[in-house]
Amino acid sequence: MIKRFTPESISRALFFADPMHTSCVENDLFDECDQIAICVAEKLSEGYSLETALRHEVIHWFGEVLAARAWLKPMVEILMKEKPH
């Protein structure tokens, strides 16, 4: 079974993992990652892998220099632990 991710689940994972160190959790910025999550979900629907979709959008939103420092593994782990949608 292919695991499906919703924009909401992606946004939640971005929020808790905070790969760009934007302090979302500390500042209760629950919707900070919503637009990025929508874009990641679109990439997934186009056939991108989760890791590639995430990396692509982090580069798009934050630039290559900052994206190179992003640690996406915790976010991927959070998403992989969720039940399929």
Summary of the structure (lengths in Angstrom):
residues: 85
radius of gyration: 11.9
end to end distance: 10.6
largest distance: 36.6
contacts: 219
relative contact order: 0.22
helix: 58%
strand: 0%
